[in-house]
Amino acid sequence: MNMNNFNPQMLLAAMSSFNTFKSNHPKFVNFIDMIFKTGLPEGSIIEISVTKPGEEKMTTNMKVLESDIELMNALKDQD
């Protein structure tokens, strides 16, 4: 993170929004937290479905690659 562009108000707003999201969707947040805490090995399949009101469900998936794991580790190291 570039500290020259650090905006504390933006950070507080993002934290507040995330807290609202966690409050509105606790099962989803707990599920994602559990998945990433236990690890997501290469070859895992991530699938997501979205059903918009009045439309049919759309589903897609991806197989986790070594490069995906490297990206997630690099992002995690930025904290």
N, C-alpha and C positions, 0 to 999 in steps of 0.2 A: 504494500500500500504506500502510495506517495503521500508523505505527511504534509507536503506543501499544499495539497488539495484537500486536506482533511477538514470536514465540516461536521462539528459536533451536533448541530441541530439536525442534520440529515441522518446521522447515526441514531439519535434519539427517536426520530420519526420512524426509521426502519425498525428499530427494536419494538416500538409501540405497535406497529403494524404486524410484526411477527408474533407478538404476544396475543394480539386479537386473533390472528390465524390459528395459533395453538389452542386458544380458548374455543374457537368455533369448530375445530376439527381435531380433537385430542386423539382419536383412534388412528387417524392418518399419520399424525406427527409421531406417535409412539411406534407405529409400524415402521416408518422410515428410519427412525432412530435405532430400532432393534436390528434392522437389516444391515445398516452401516456399522454398528458396533460389533456385530458378529462376523463382519467381513463379507465381501462380494467377490468370490474367486472367479478367475478367468473361466469362461464357458457357461457362467450363469446366464439365464435368460430374464430380461426385464420386459414385462408386457404392460401396456397401458391401454385402457379403453375410455372413451369419452362418449356420452350420450347427451346431445343437446336437446332441449325441449322440442318435441314435435319432429325429431329427426331420428334416423336409425343410428345404432351404436357403431362407432369406428374404433378399430383396434389395430395396434401395431406392436412390434417387439424388436428387441435387439439382443444379440449375444455379446456379453462383456468380453472385450479383448484386453490383452496385456497393455496396450497403449491407453485404454480407458482407465485402467488401474493406475498407471503412471500419472495420468492427468489428475485423477482424484487425489493421489498422494501429493502432487505438486500444489494443488489448491489447498489441501489441508495444511501443508507446511507454511502457507502464507498467513495463517492466523497469528 
